[in-house]
Amino acid sequence: MTYDDQIEAAIADRDIDTLLKFAYGDTCRCTTVKGEPMCVCKMLAAALRSKVVPRALFENKIERVTSI
């Protein structure tokens, strides 16, 4: 399951707690791939912020990012 799939599944389940965990990290697992640091928590946060407005989660609302 990709990061985007995990975000979409949490949105479909209306799971605010999981979305908050994705936005602000839970446990960050970092490794190095070809000399570049790869952190799961940062990748989940980036995927979430491309789809959902994080601040609205604190009001128990899921607000999608809109493109202008």
C-alpha positions in Angstrom: 0.0 0.0 0.0 1.5 3.3 -1.1 1.5 6.4 1.1 -1.3 8.0 -1.0 -3.3 4.8 -0.5 -2.9 4.9 3.2 -4.0 8.5 3.3 -7.0 7.8 1.1 -8.0 4.8 3.2 -7.9 6.9 6.4 -10.0 9.6 4.7 -12.5 7.0 3.5 -12.7 5.7 7.1 -13.0 9.2 8.5 -10.1 8.3 10.8 -9.0 11.7 12.2 -6.6 10.2 14.7 -4.6 8.3 12.0 -4.5 11.4 9.8 -3.1 13.5 12.7 -0.5 10.8 13.3 0.4 10.9 9.6 0.6 14.7 9.6 2.7 15.2 12.8 4.5 11.9 13.0 4.3 9.0 15.4 7.5 7.0 15.2 9.9 8.1 12.5 11.7 5.3 10.8 14.6 6.6 8.7 17.0 4.8 6.5 19.4 5.8 3.8 18.8 4.9 0.2 21.6 5.7 -2.3 23.0 8.2 0.2 19.6 10.0 0.6 17.8 9.9 3.9 14.3 8.4 3.6 12.0 8.9 6.5 8.6 7.2 6.5 7.0 9.9 8.8 8.1 12.7 6.5 6.9 11.0 3.4 3.5 10.3 5.0 3.3 13.9 6.1 4.1 15.2 2.6 1.5 12.8 1.1 -1.1 14.0 3.6 -0.5 17.7 3.1 -0.9 17.2 -0.7 -4.5 15.9 -0.1 -5.7 17.3 3.3 -5.5 20.6 5.2 -3.8 19.6 8.5 -5.2 22.4 10.6 -8.8 21.4 10.0 -8.1 18.0 11.5 -7.9 19.6 15.0 -11.5 20.6 14.5 -12.4 17.0 13.6 -13.0 18.0 10.0 -11.4 16.5 6.9 -10.9 19.3 4.4 -9.4 18.4 1.0 -6.8 20.6 -0.6 -8.2 22.5 -3.5 -6.1 23.6 -6.5 -6.6 27.1 -7.8 
